[in-house]
Amino acid sequence: MIADAITGGHQAEAVLADLSARLALGVTRVPMSRQLGLSDVCAIAHVGRRAAILDADVLHGHGAKGGAYVRLANSRRAIRVYTPHGGSLHYRWGSPTGLLYLTLERILIARTDLFLFESVYGRDIFRAKLGDHGAMARWCTTGLRQPNSIPSPSIRGRPTWSLSASCASSRRRCAYPGDRSAQAPGMQPQCHRRG
């Protein structure tokens, strides 16, 4: 997991330290400003380096910034998963900021292998503002109460390693839904597939 180093304070530090001990790929932090800036270049490079070091199969970006970082990172092998969550979707095309952010979102669609929506509402807002992109899309309701991760199926006969970039201040827990055959016992995530 790559998390924001700017937000979250002591609570985020404690949670991420605890989480790092339980994640095979660990946790790193990098500054992720809310607005576009030069620090984004460093964050994108960091994601690319971590992906290469870990030989990641999946890069999952949560939110507009995390999604941009994983889709722009230099990783030719990994699939790129994006969970739009607020950010650029709060803007409208008619504003200068909205025009910029939504145009960037539209450009990055071509660098996305899977859209993983956290709600039907998020999916519908994305479609209303950016159209039906034609890429594979799934939505999985958040708030899973069992383990925080679900084993994912192997790719090319080897275990799948996932690297996620997101904001540390988020209180939501994310899980890659993987294959239904790989669900943890007793879990009933609401996952739906399109494409």
C-alpha positions in Angstrom: 0.0 0.0 0.0 1.2 3.5 -0.8 -0.5 6.1 1.3 -0.5 9.8 1.6 2.2 11.2 3.9 0.5 14.6 4.3 -2.8 13.8 5.9 -4.0 11.6 8.7 -1.8 12.7 11.6 -0.9 10.4 14.5 -4.0 8.2 14.0 -3.0 7.4 10.4 0.6 6.7 11.5 -0.6 4.2 14.1 -3.1 2.5 11.8 -0.6 2.2 8.9 2.1 0.9 11.2 -0.2 -1.8 12.5 -1.4 -2.5 9.0 2.2 -2.7 7.6 3.0 -5.5 9.9 0.2 -7.6 8.4 0.7 -6.7 4.7 3.2 -8.9 2.8 4.1 -6.0 0.5 4.2 -3.4 3.3 3.2 0.2 3.5 5.0 3.2 2.2 4.0 6.9 2.3 4.6 9.7 -0.1 3.2 13.2 -0.2 0.0 13.4 -2.2 -1.3 17.0 -2.4 -5.0 17.5 -3.2 -4.3 19.8 -6.1 -2.1 19.1 -9.1 1.5 20.0 -8.5 5.2 19.0 -9.1 5.0 16.7 -6.1 2.8 14.4 -8.2 5.7 13.6 -10.5 7.6 12.2 -7.4 4.6 10.3 -6.3 4.1 8.7 -9.7 7.8 7.8 -9.8 7.5 6.3 -6.3 4.5 4.1 -7.4 6.5 2.9 -10.5 9.6 2.1 -8.4 7.5 0.1 -5.9 5.7 -1.7 -8.7 9.0 -2.7 -10.2 10.6 -3.7 -6.9 7.6 -5.9 -5.9 7.0 -7.2 -9.5 3.4 -6.2 -9.0 0.7 -7.9 -11.1 -2.0 -5.3 -10.1 -1.8 -1.6 -9.5 -5.0 -0.3 -7.8 -5.5 3.4 -7.3 -8.3 4.6 -5.1 -9.6 8.1 -5.7 -8.6 10.6 -8.4 -5.0 11.0 -7.3 -4.3 7.3 -6.5 -6.0 6.4 -9.8 -3.8 8.9 -11.7 -0.6 7.7 -10.0 -1.1 4.0 -10.8 -2.2 4.7 -14.4 0.7 7.0 -15.1 3.3 4.9 -13.3 5.9 3.1 -15.5 4.8 -0.5 -15.2 4.3 -2.4 -18.4 3.4 -5.7 -16.8 0.8 -4.8 -14.2 -2.9 -4.4 -14.8 -4.2 -1.0 -13.8 -7.4 -0.8 -11.6 -9.0 2.5 -10.7 -11.7 3.2 -8.1 -13.1 6.6 -8.8 -14.1 8.1 -5.5 -15.0 11.8 -5.4 -12.1 14.0 -6.4 -12.5 15.0 -10.1 -16.1 13.7 -10.1 -17.2 16.6 -7.8 -16.5 19.1 -10.6 -18.7 20.0 -13.6 -17.6 20.4 -17.2 -18.6 24.1 -17.2 -16.0 25.2 -14.7 -12.3 25.7 -15.6 -11.2 23.3 -12.9 -13.8 20.8 -13.9 -12.8 21.1 -17.5 -9.2 20.3 -16.6 -9.8 17.4 -14.2 -12.5 15.8 -16.3 -10.4 16.1 -19.4 -7.5 14.4 -17.6 -9.9 11.6 -16.4 -11.1 11.1 -20.0 -7.5 10.8 -21.2 -6.5 8.3 -18.5 -9.4 6.0 -19.4 -7.2 4.5 -22.1 -4.7 3.5 -19.4 -7.2 1.7 -17.3 -7.8 -2.1 -17.4 -10.6 -2.3 -14.8 -12.8 0.3 -13.2 -13.8 -0.9 -9.7 -16.7 1.3 -8.4 -17.4 1.5 -4.7 -21.1 2.2 -5.3 -23.7 2.3 -8.0 -23.9 6.1 -7.4 -20.2 6.5 -8.1 -20.5 4.4 -11.2 -23.5 6.4 -12.4 -21.8 9.8 -11.8 -18.7 8.6 -13.6 -20.8 7.5 -16.6 -22.8 10.7 -16.6 -19.7 12.9 -16.7 -17.3 10.7 -18.8 -19.6 8.4 -20.7 -19.7 4.7 -21.0 -16.0 4.0 -21.4 -16.3 0.4 -22.7 -13.6 -0.9 -20.3 -14.3 -3.7 -17.9 -16.2 -2.3 -14.9 -17.3 -3.8 -11.6 -18.9 -2.4 -8.5 -18.5 -3.8 -5.1 -20.2 -2.2 -2.1 -17.8 -1.1 0.6 -18.0 -2.0 4.3 -17.0 -5.7 4.1 -16.8 -6.9 7.7 -14.8 -10.1 7.4 -11.1 -10.0 6.8 -9.8 -6.8 5.1 -8.5 -8.7 2.1 -9.7 -11.5 -0.1 -7.2 -13.9 -1.7 -7.2 -13.3 -5.4 -6.7 -15.9 -8.1 -3.3 -16.6 -9.6 -2.2 -15.0 -12.8 -0.1 -17.0 -15.2 0.2 -19.8 -12.6 1.7 -17.7 -9.8 0.2 -15.8 -6.8 -1.2 -12.4 -7.5 0.5 -9.4 -5.8 -1.5 -6.2 -5.6 -0.1 -2.7 -5.0 -2.6 0.0 -4.0 -2.2 3.7 -3.9 -4.7 5.6 -1.8 -5.1 8.5 0.7 -4.3 7.6 4.3 -7.1 9.8 5.6 -9.8 7.6 4.1 -11.7 5.6 6.7 -13.0 3.1 4.2 -11.4 -0.3 3.9 -10.9 -1.6 0.4 -10.8 -5.2 -0.8 -10.0 -6.5 -4.2 -13.0 -8.8 -4.8 -11.0 -11.3 -6.9 -12.8 -14.3 -8.1 -15.9 -15.5 -6.3 -14.2 -18.9 -5.9 -11.5 -17.1 -3.9 -13.9 -15.6 -1.3 -13.1 -15.9 2.4 -15.6 -18.2 4.1 -18.8 -16.5 5.1 -18.3 -13.4 3.0 -21.0 -12.1 0.7 -19.6 -9.1 -1.1 -22.0 -7.4 -3.5 -19.9 -7.5 -6.6 -21.3 -6.9 -10.0 -19.5 -7.2 -13.4 -20.0 -5.4 -16.6 -17.9 -6.0 -19.7 
